[in-house]
Amino acid sequence: MNRKLENSELDRLDVDSFKVAEKSPIIIILDNIRSLNNIGSVFRTADAFLIKKIYLCGITATPPHKDIRKTALGATESVDWEYRKDTLELVRELQQKGVQIAAVEQAENARMLNDFQAEQGKVIALIFGNEVKGVSQEVVSASDVVLEIPQFGTKHSLNISVSTGITIWDIWSKQNRPK
């Protein structure tokens, strides 16, 4: 029989310990996300994988907000975040610092996520776009790589919080695979 674990048995970090813990070399950039619930969900996923930072860009709302807090469940307190008005400007700034920029989008010459391996030891910034329009074309064009999540059904896209979870898990698990 499998007994569900109590929260106290999960051995999770507290907020102070999270802030000083070594982070995954992954940055998340949210490009004009409308849904506050999606934003909160991304924070929660970022907390689960010790994400280095989240950049909230354009119309993306920022904490504190009750609808972000509702799905983030406190992750806005643990995960480092910053607001930037212009996503493209941020992308160029991060590239100057040696960060690999990966737009998660359906585009010509996109690499399938399952075939992609991030460079070991290099920080990668994953960009997720607006629920209707996706990542802006100018940001896609400026990215070092475009990653596409393989899909096999009738729908053309996944919810942004689902896309974020899939992509972070894929990149994180490849980076943390035993050598």
N, C-alpha and C positions, 0 to 999 in steps of 0.2 A: 504494500500500500504506500502511496505517496502522500505525505502530509504537506499541506501548504505552509510555507514559512511565514512567521510573523515579521513585521517590519524590523523589529529589534534584532532579528536573527540575520538580517541581510548584510550587516557590516558595511554600511555606507558611510561616506565622508560627511562631516558636518560642513557648513558653509565656510568657516574659517580654514579648515583643512583643505577643502576644495580649492580655495583661492591660492594656496601655496603649493598645491600638488603640481607635479610636472604635467603639462598639457600635451594633448595630441597635436601634431603639426598640421592641424586643419583649421581653417578660417571659414566662416559662413558669411556670405553676402546676400542679403535679401533686397532684391531690386523691385521696388514699387509694389509691395504686397498689400492687398486690401484688407484681408480678413485678420481680425485681431486674434481669433482662435488659431489660425494657422501660425501666426507669429509666436503665440504662447507655446504651441506644440513644438516649434523649432527650438525654442529655448529649452524645453524639457528634454528633447533628444540631444541637444548640445551638452547639457549637463551629464547625461548618461555616458557620453563618450569623451568627457574631459576636453571639449573643444576649446581651442585657444581664444577665439573671440568671434562675436557676431557683429557685423556691420548692418545697420538698418538704414536703407537709402531711399531717397525720394519721398513718396507718399506713405512709406511704411511707418506705422505708428510706433511709438516708443513707450517703455514702462515709465512711470507706473500707470497702468490702466486696468480697470477691473476685469475686462474681457480677456486681456493678455494674461493677467494673473490667474484667472480661472483655469486655463489650460496649462500654464507654465508650472503651477504648483510650487512656487518659490524659486524656480530656476533663474528668474530675473535677478535674484539676489546673489546667486553663485557664479553665473556665467558672465564674463567680461563682455561688455557691448558698448557700441558707440554709434551715434547718428551721423550720417553724411548726406548732404543734399544731392550730390552728383555722383552717381555710380561710376561713370566713366573716369572721372577724375580720381576716384579712389583706386580703380583698377590700375591706372597708370602709375600712381604712387606706390602701390604694392609691388608692381613689376619692377620698379626702380630699386626696391629693397630685395629683389631676388625671389619673390613669391611667385609660384606657378599659378596662373589663373585658368580656371576651368568653368566654363558656362555649362550648365546642365540644361540641354535644349535639344530639340529635333532640328537638325540643320544639315546642309550638304557637308560631306566629309566628316561628319561626327563619328567619334569612336564609341563603340558599344562599351558600356560601363564594365561588363564582365571581361572584356579584352584589355582593359586599361590597367596599368600599374603606375602609381605615383612614384616619383623619384624618392628613394630612401633618404631620409634626413633633410629633405627640402619641404618647406611649408607650402601647402596647396590651399588656395582659396576657391571654394565651390560657390557658384552664383546660381541662385534660384529666382525665377521671375514671377511677374504678375500672373494672377490666376487666369486671366483671359488672354493677355497679349504675350506672356512669357518674358524671357530675358530680352531687353531691347536689342535691336539689330546692331546698334553702334557698340554695345558692350560685347555681343557675340563676336563681332568682327575684331575687337581688340583682345579677345581672349587667346591664350596660348593653345588651348585645346577646347573642343566642344565634346561633351560626354552625353550619350543618349542611353536611357534605360530601355533595354529591350522589352517590347510589349507584343502580345500575341492575340489579343481579343479585338473587339470592334471599336473600342474607344480610342481616341487620339492622344490622350494625356492622362496623367495621374494627378491627384491633389498634391499641392506643393509640400504639405507636411509629410505625405507619404513618400514623395520623391526625395525629400531631404533625408528621411530615415533610411531609405534603401541605399542612397549614395554614401552617406556617412558610414553606414555599416560596411559596405563594400570596401571603401578606401581604408577605413580603420582596421578591418580584419586582415587585409593584405599587408598593411604596414606592421601589424603586430603578429604576423604569422611566424612561428619558430623558424629559424634559419636552418 
